[in-house]
């Protein structure tokens, strides 16, 4: 499994609309976290004119991710991508549920405009599981078709990077082995398979008793699935946000962190994405203390601290 740290990426919110209704969505009931640029202007989606105004805040030497809620719903998406490309952005990722990618001609337009990396959300190996989570009929077939279209395009444009992201929860945890087989063994051209624990805010917090699963259970399930599939040391797999004391690799936090205060022997952190994160006094002994993002406050309320213990090294 991958030992990648957090990447220094810029996230550009493109649209506040989405054509899925995911039960674990961290934004749908928590919009204040989803919108840095659009929210400050009162706009519902990014436009070329608005992007021109905020371009001075962006660094064209850093990767940029077009995200939140569903970017392909933005009317001026192609123009936005072209503007970024013309301003020198060389690493442009589209984060999408992939439903619009069922149209091959649209995939081609996106690539020609400047997208060189696609991050596609897929949450099950079949429509029953995926659509139970997206709560949108027909979404699985469209997303799956979109992935297949990108795999065809990759044969023509080998530089295209295809990433899949899966939010792991109680409803799909037993399907992880099937999903990994589908994405890694059956489709080797996929570059990276990302597994995310649910982020406990928005819908995910409301339905946490039906969705939340411990980090330990996630890691053990993935490890057992890889063993059953005879997959060893596969660098295509990344599990985000699991601290080093849970797993034997470090995947890195999804966002940078900053220290805010200390309370009740727990060091309170604040993630840029808006979540509060904690470390306790025992964590100070850990070899990975300085690079660990800590644990979500809401996660600790549900699962407690018992599964976490400091990693002590001899160095």
C-alpha positions in Angstrom: 0.0 0.0 0.0 1.2 3.5 -0.8 3.2 5.5 1.7 2.5 8.8 0.1 2.3 11.9 2.3 -0.2 14.8 1.8 0.2 16.5 -1.5 0.4 20.2 -1.8 -2.6 20.7 -4.0 -4.9 23.7 -4.5 -8.6 23.0 -4.5 -10.9 25.1 -6.7 -14.6 24.9 -6.0 -16.4 24.8 -9.4 -20.1 24.1 -8.5 -22.3 23.9 -5.4 -24.7 21.6 -7.2 -24.5 17.8 -7.5 -26.5 15.2 -9.5 -25.9 12.5 -6.8 -27.4 12.6 -3.2 -24.8 10.6 -1.3 -25.8 9.5 2.1 -22.3 10.2 3.4 -21.9 13.6 1.8 -20.0 15.9 4.1 -21.2 19.0 2.2 -24.9 18.7 1.6 -25.8 19.8 5.1 -22.6 21.7 5.8 -22.2 24.1 2.9 -20.0 26.6 4.8 -17.0 24.3 4.4 -17.3 23.6 0.7 -16.8 27.0 -0.8 -13.8 29.2 -0.4 -14.0 31.1 -3.6 -17.6 31.0 -4.7 -19.0 31.5 -1.2 -17.2 34.8 -0.9 -19.0 36.1 -4.0 -22.5 34.6 -3.5 -22.2 32.8 -6.8 -23.5 29.2 -7.2 -20.8 28.1 -9.6 -17.4 29.2 -11.0 -17.3 31.2 -14.2 -14.4 32.2 -16.4 -15.0 35.9 -15.4 -14.8 35.0 -11.7 -11.8 32.8 -12.2 -9.9 35.7 -13.8 -10.5 37.7 -10.6 -9.1 35.1 -8.3 -6.2 33.9 -10.4 -3.7 36.0 -8.5 -4.5 33.8 -5.4 -3.5 30.6 -7.2 -0.1 29.3 -7.9 0.4 27.8 -11.4 3.4 25.8 -10.3 1.2 23.7 -7.9 -1.3 21.0 -8.9 -4.9 22.2 -8.9 -8.0 20.1 -8.3 -11.4 21.1 -9.6 -13.9 20.0 -7.1 -17.2 20.3 -5.1 -20.0 19.5 -5.5 -20.1 18.1 -9.1 -17.8 20.2 -11.4 -19.2 18.8 -14.6 -22.5 20.6 -13.9 -20.8 24.0 -14.3 -21.8 25.5 -17.6 -18.3 27.1 -18.2 -16.2 24.2 -17.1 -14.4 23.8 -20.4 -13.6 27.5 -20.5 -12.3 27.4 -16.9 -10.0 24.5 -17.8 -8.7 26.3 -20.9 -8.0 29.4 -18.9 -6.0 27.5 -16.3 -4.1 25.7 -19.0 -3.3 29.0 -20.8 -2.1 30.5 -17.5 0.5 27.8 -17.1 -1.2 25.2 -14.9 0.2 21.9 -16.0 -1.3 19.5 -13.4 -5.1 19.9 -13.5 -7.3 17.2 -11.9 -11.0 16.9 -12.3 -12.7 15.4 -9.2 -16.0 14.0 -10.3 -18.7 11.3 -9.8 -18.0 10.4 -13.4 -21.6 10.3 -14.6 -21.0 12.9 -17.4 -18.0 10.9 -18.5 -20.4 8.3 -20.0 -20.3 10.6 -23.1 -17.0 9.8 -24.8 -17.0 13.1 -26.8 -17.2 15.0 -23.5 -14.2 13.1 -22.1 -12.2 14.0 -25.2 -13.1 17.7 -24.8 -12.0 17.7 -21.2 -8.6 16.2 -22.1 -8.1 18.6 -25.0 -9.0 21.5 -22.7 -6.3 20.5 -20.3 -7.4 17.9 -17.8 -4.6 15.4 -17.3 -5.9 13.6 -14.2 -9.4 12.3 -13.4 -10.5 11.4 -9.8 -13.7 9.4 -10.0 -15.9 8.4 -7.1 -17.1 4.9 -7.1 -18.5 3.3 -3.9 -19.3 -0.3 -4.8 -18.6 -3.1 -7.3 -22.2 -3.2 -8.3 -25.2 -1.0 -8.7 -27.0 -2.1 -5.5 -24.2 -1.0 -3.2 -23.1 2.1 -5.2 -26.7 3.4 -5.6 -27.6 2.6 -2.0 -24.9 5.2 -1.1 -25.5 7.7 -3.9 -29.3 7.4 -3.6 -29.4 8.0 -7.3 -30.8 5.4 -9.7 -28.6 4.8 -12.8 -25.6 6.4 -11.2 -23.5 3.2 -11.1 -23.8 2.4 -14.8 -22.9 6.0 -15.8 -19.9 6.2 -13.4 -18.7 2.7 -14.5 -19.2 3.7 -18.2 -17.2 6.9 -17.5 -14.3 4.9 -16.1 -14.3 2.6 -19.1 -14.3 5.5 -21.5 -11.2 7.0 -19.7 -9.4 3.6 -19.9 -10.0 3.7 -23.7 -8.7 7.2 -23.9 -5.6 6.4 -21.9 -4.5 4.0 -24.7 -4.5 7.1 -27.0 -3.2 9.6 -24.4 -1.0 7.5 -22.0 -0.2 10.6 -19.8 -3.8 10.7 -18.5 -3.9 9.7 -14.8 -7.0 7.8 -13.6 -7.7 7.7 -9.9 -10.7 6.2 -8.2 -11.9 7.2 -4.8 -14.2 5.1 -2.5 -15.7 6.2 0.8 -15.5 3.2 3.0 -18.4 2.6 5.4 -20.7 0.0 6.9 -22.7 -0.4 3.7 -19.7 -1.3 1.4 -17.1 -2.7 3.8 -17.9 -6.3 2.8 -17.6 -5.3 -0.9 -14.0 -4.0 -0.7 -12.4 -7.2 -2.0 -14.7 -7.2 -5.0 -14.1 -3.6 -5.6 -10.3 -3.9 -5.4 -10.4 -6.8 -7.8 -12.5 -4.8 -10.3 -10.3 -1.7 -10.1 -6.8 -3.2 -9.7 -6.7 -6.7 -11.1 -9.4 -6.4 -13.9 -8.4 -2.8 -14.9 -4.6 -2.5 -14.5 -4.5 0.9 -16.3 -6.1 2.6 -13.4 -3.3 4.5 -11.7 -4.4 4.9 -8.1 -7.2 3.5 -5.9 -8.0 5.7 -3.0 -10.0 4.5 0.0 -11.4 7.2 2.4 -13.0 6.8 5.8 -16.1 8.8 6.0 -15.6 12.4 7.1 -18.0 12.9 10.0 -19.8 16.1 9.1 -22.8 16.9 6.9 -24.9 13.9 6.0 -22.2 11.5 7.2 -22.5 12.9 10.8 -26.3 12.7 10.7 -26.2 9.0 9.6 -23.1 8.1 11.5 -24.6 5.2 13.4 -25.5 3.6 10.1 -22.2 4.4 8.3 -19.2 4.9 10.6 -16.7 2.1 10.8 -13.5 2.1 12.8 -10.1 2.8 11.2 -8.9 -0.6 12.5 -11.7 -2.4 10.8 -11.0 -0.6 7.5 -7.3 -1.4 7.6 -7.8 -5.0 8.5 -10.4 -5.5 5.8 -8.2 -4.0 3.1 -5.2 -6.1 4.3 -7.3 -9.3 4.2 -8.7 -8.4 0.8 -5.3 -7.9 -0.7 -4.1 -11.2 0.8 -7.1 -13.0 -0.7 -6.4 -11.4 -4.1 -2.7 -12.2 -3.9 -1.9 -8.5 -4.2 1.4 -7.7 -2.5 3.1 -4.3 -2.0 0.7 -2.6 -4.4 1.6 1.0 -4.7 -1.7 1.8 -6.4 -3.6 1.7 -3.1 -3.8 4.6 -0.7 -5.9 4.8 2.4 -6.2 8.4 3.5 -6.4 9.8 7.0 -5.4 6.6 8.9 -2.7 7.4 11.5 0.5 5.5 11.6 -0.5 3.8 14.8 -3.4 2.0 13.0 -1.5 0.9 9.9 2.0 0.0 8.8 2.3 2.8 6.2 1.6 6.5 6.3 -0.9 7.8 3.8 -1.0 11.4 5.0 -3.7 13.8 6.0 -6.1 15.1 3.4 -5.4 18.7 4.4 -2.7 20.6 6.1 -3.1 21.2 9.8 -2.4 24.0 12.3 -2.2 24.0 16.1 -4.9 26.0 17.9 -4.9 25.2 21.6 -4.5 22.5 24.3 -7.4 21.2 26.4 -7.9 18.3 28.8 -4.6 16.5 27.8 -5.8 16.5 24.2 -4.1 18.7 21.7 -6.8 20.3 19.6 -6.1 20.8 15.9 -8.1 22.4 13.1 -8.1 21.1 9.6 -8.4 23.5 6.7 -11.5 21.5 5.5 -13.3 22.6 8.7 -13.1 19.5 10.9 -11.7 19.7 14.5 -9.0 17.1 15.2 -7.5 15.8 18.4 -4.3 14.4 19.8 -4.0 13.2 23.4 -1.0 13.4 25.8 0.1 9.9 25.0 0.5 10.9 21.3 3.5 13.0 22.2 5.6 9.8 22.6 4.8 8.8 19.0 7.6 8.9 16.4 5.0 10.3 13.9 3.7 13.0 16.2 4.8 15.9 14.1 3.3 14.6 10.8 0.1 13.0 12.1 -3.1 15.0 11.6 -4.7 13.6 14.7 -8.1 12.1 15.0 -11.5 13.7 14.2 -13.3 14.9 17.4 -16.5 13.3 16.1 -14.7 10.0 15.5 -13.4 9.9 19.1 -16.9 10.5 20.4 -18.1 7.4 18.6 -15.1 5.0 18.9 -12.9 6.4 21.7 -9.1 6.2 22.0 -8.6 2.5 22.6 -7.4 1.6 19.1 -4.7 4.3 19.1 -1.3 3.9 20.7 2.0 5.7 20.0 4.5 4.2 17.7 7.8 3.8 19.5 11.0 3.3 17.5 14.6 2.5 18.6 16.0 5.5 16.6 
